[in-house]
Amino acid sequence: MAHCNRSAPRLTKAQNMPIQKILLVDDSKTELHHLSELLGKRGFEVRTAENGEDAMKRLGEEKPDLILMDVVMPGQNGFQLTRAITRDPRFSTVPVIMCTSKNQETDKVWGMRQGARDYIVKPVDPTELMAKIRAFD
């Protein structure tokens, strides 16, 4: 067969593209590895950053579809970084999910006030994480 004609309609979404590219921001190499593997196995394209400076550099290189953000990091913490990203017109449409071991309700409220769109507590439950990511598709 020299030419393959696709009879099935191709799904094209102009504005609402499904989440594919995820930026993980966490100072723990173990956590980055674990989450990268978890997401990679589910078909996501994952980039990582270990701190705020790295994250801003990655954002400048390529705009992700979603950011998974740790809170406790040296230098700029996840709350500060989330605020900076969500208030930047270039990235204000990129949803940020806080991903942290801080499980107090006040932390969740504070994260949402900084511009986060959701919050998940470590250790991450893969099913819960996938549901939270898919909610932005």
KABELTA-V724635 format. One record per pair of residues at least 24 apart in sequence whose ideal C-beta (glycine too) atoms are under 10 Angstrom apart, sorted by the first residue. I is the first residue (numbers start at 0). J is the second residue. D is the distance in whole Angstrom. If there is no record, write none. Layout:
((I:J:D) (I:J:D))
This chain:
((12:136:9) (14:92:10) (15:135:9) (15:136:7) (16:64:7) (16:136:8) (17:64:8) (17:132:10) (17:133:8) (17:135:9) (17:136:4) (18:43:7) (18:44:10) (18:63:9) (18:64:4) (18:65:5) (18:94:8) (18:132:6) (18:133:7) (18:134:9) (18:135:6) (18:136:6) (19:43:6) (19:44:6) (19:63:9) (19:64:6) (19:65:9) (19:136:10) (20:44:5) (20:45:8) (20:46:7) (20:61:7) (20:62:8) (20:63:5) (20:64:5) (20:65:8) (20:66:10) (20:93:10) (21:45:5) (21:46:7) (21:47:9) (21:63:6) (21:64:7) (21:65:5) (21:66:7) (21:67:6) (21:96:9) (21:132:7) (22:46:5) (22:47:8) (22:48:7) (22:53:10) (22:54:7) (22:57:6) (22:58:7) (22:61:9) (22:62:9) (22:63:4) (22:64:9) (22:65:8) (22:66:5) (22:67:7) (22:68:9) (22:84:9) (22:90:10) (22:93:8) (22:95:9) (23:47:5) (23:48:7) (23:49:10) (23:54:9) (23:57:10) (23:63:9) (23:65:10) (23:66:8) (23:67:5) (23:68:8) (23:69:8) (23:98:8) (24:48:5) (24:49:8) (24:50:8) (24:51:8) (24:53:8) (24:54:5) (24:55:10) (24:57:8) (24:58:10) (24:66:6) (24:67:7) (24:68:5) (24:69:6) (24:70:10) (24:72:8) (24:75:10) (24:77:7) (24:80:7) (24:81:9) (24:84:9) (24:95:9) (24:98:9) (25:49:7) (25:50:9) (25:54:10) (25:67:8) (25:68:8) (25:69:4) (25:70:10) (25:71:9) (25:72:7) (25:77:9) (25:98:7) (25:99:9) (25:121:9) (26:50:6) (26:51:10) (26:53:10) (26:69:7) (26:71:8) (26:72:4) (26:73:6) (26:74:9) (26:76:10) (26:77:10) (27:69:7) (27:71:9) (27:72:9) (27:100:10) (27:121:9) (30:67:10) (30:69:7) (30:98:8) (30:100:10) (30:121:7) (30:122:9) (30:123:9) (31:67:10) (31:69:9) (33:121:10) (33:122:9) (33:123:8) (34:67:7) (34:69:10) (34:98:8) (34:121:9) (34:123:7) (34:125:10) (34:128:8) (37:123:8) (37:125:6) (37:128:7) (37:129:9) (38:65:10) (38:67:8) (38:125:9) (38:128:8) (38:129:9) (38:132:8) (40:125:9) (41:125:8) (41:128:9) (41:129:7) (41:132:9) (43:129:10) (43:132:8) (48:72:10) (48:80:9) (49:73:9) (50:74:5) (50:75:7) (50:76:10) (50:80:9) (51:75:3) (51:76:8) (51:77:9) (51:79:7) (51:80:5) (51:81:10) (51:83:8) (51:84:9) (52:80:10) (54:80:6) (54:81:10) (54:83:9) (54:84:8) (55:80:8) (55:83:8) (55:84:8) (55:87:9) (55:90:10) (58:83:10) (58:84:7) (58:87:8) (58:89:8) (58:90:6) (58:93:8) (59:89:9) (59:90:10) (62:89:7) (62:90:7) (62:92:9) (62:93:7) (63:90:9) (63:93:6) (63:94:10) (63:95:10) (64:92:10) (64:93:7) (64:94:8) (64:132:9) (64:135:8) (64:136:9) (65:93:7) (65:94:5) (65:95:8) (65:96:7) (65:116:9) (65:117:10) (65:131:9) (65:132:6) (65:135:6) (65:136:10) (66:90:8) (66:93:6) (66:94:7) (66:95:5) (66:96:7) (66:97:10) (66:98:9) (66:115:9) (66:116:10) (67:94:10) (67:95:8) (67:96:5) (67:97:8) (67:98:5) (67:99:10) (67:117:10) (67:119:8) (67:123:9) (67:128:8) (67:131:9) (67:132:8) (68:95:5) (68:96:7) (68:97:5) (68:98:6) (68:99:8) (68:110:8) (68:113:10) (68:115:7) (68:118:10) (69:97:8) (69:98:6) (69:99:6) (69:100:9) (69:101:10) (69:121:8) (70:97:6) (70:98:8) (70:99:4) (70:100:8) (70:101:5) (70:106:7) (70:109:9) (70:110:7) (70:113:10) (70:115:10) (70:118:9) (70:121:10) (71:99:7) (71:100:7) (71:101:7) (72:99:10) (76:113:10) (77:101:9) (77:110:8) (77:113:8) (77:115:9) (78:106:9) (78:109:6) (78:110:6) (78:112:9) (78:113:5) (78:114:9) (78:115:8) (79:113:8) (80:113:9) (81:109:10) (81:110:7) (81:111:10) (81:112:10) (81:113:5) (81:114:5) (81:115:5) (81:116:10) (82:110:10) (82:112:9) (82:113:4) (82:114:6) (82:115:9) (83:113:9) (83:114:9) (84:113:9) (84:114:7) (84:115:10) (85:113:7) (85:114:3) (85:115:8) (85:116:9) (86:113:9) (86:114:7) (87:114:10) (90:114:10) (93:135:9) (94:131:9) (94:132:9) (94:134:9) (94:135:5) (96:128:8) (96:131:6) (96:132:7) (96:134:9) (96:135:8) (98:123:6) (98:128:8) (98:131:9) (99:123:10))
